[in-house]
Amino acid sequence: MSMPSSYAEARAAEPGARPTDILVRLSQPHWDAACGHRFTRELGADTLSAEVFGRYAVQDHLFVTDLASVLGHLIARAPGMTAKHRFAAFAAMLTSEENDFFLRTFDQLGIEPQEAARMPVHEVTRAFAGLMLSAAERSYAQGLACLLCAEWCYLTWGVREAAEVRPRRAWAQEWIDLHAVPAFRSFVEGLREEMDRTLDAATPEEQEAAARAFRRMTELEVEFFDAAYS
Ligand SMILES: Cc1ncc(CO)c(N)n1
């Protein structure tokens, strides 16, 4: 079968698949390139350069700050309490536990917080913010597609690397664990169920727009990892 080019075409070719599986299908080969990026494998094998992780962490702290804003939009747009609570609980975790991880890691890597704050925002980080925030401003389905892509991708490599020998360096261990713990798995499964329902109820135009946002996110995930090496 040739690569389907639209959500409608891919859905018709595989009527039994979950709508969210269709989003992944339409995002290849970028999805596999993101989830299997050398950054994730080196992190798990404990061979990642601390310098690379430091550059990544400074930009990712900015990414996560923007992601917290995206969650604000999604909380406002979510149709009911179950979904609002899912986003609110995740936003609480990002702005506390996960934020503490970044501050601890900057300290371990000898990066001064003021130094991190002065680092220029990388163009990929800026592209992520532009995509996610404008998607969430346009519609619930498009904003949710961006969040799902980011979190599902990190869950995929996190679970894979967590099944291997634990790295010795604290930041490597903790960054994997954050993306493999049971609470994160059920969060992502909840997002998938919400996205499946949302896609099924959406207009064809909205389905295509959500699929494009998801695919663009996978490209940026690859570029974001790449950027840490240069
Ligand atoms: C770039 C990027 N994508 C996804 C996640 C998961 O939240 C992250 N921390 N950073």
The ligand as an SDF file (V2000), in Angstrom:
LIG
                    3D

 10 10  0  0  0  0  0  0  0  0999 V2000
   10.6020   18.5320   23.0370 C   0  0  0  0  0  0  0  0  0  0  0  0
    9.7930   17.7790   24.0040 C   0  0  0  0  0  0  0  0  0  0  0  0
    8.7810   17.0140   23.5700 N   0  0  0  0  0  0  0  0  0  0  0  0
    8.0100   16.3410   24.4460 C   0  0  0  0  0  0  0  0  0  0  0  0
    8.2500   16.4180   25.8020 C   0  0  0  0  0  0  0  0  0  0  0  0
    7.4110   15.6580   26.7740 C   0  0  0  0  0  0  0  0  0  0  0  0
    6.7910   16.5020   27.6800 O   0  0  0  0  0  0  0  0  0  0  0  0
    9.3220   17.2270   26.2220 C   0  0  0  0  0  0  0  0  0  0  0  0
    9.6160   17.3670   27.5480 N   0  0  0  0  0  0  0  0  0  0  0  0
   10.0760   17.8820   25.3090 N   0  0  0  0  0  0  0  0  0  0  0  0
  1  2  1  0
  2  3  1  0
  2 10  2  0
  3  4  2  0
  4  5  1  0
  5  6  1  0
  5  8  2  0
  6  7  1  0
  8  9  1  0
  8 10  1  0
M  END
$$$$
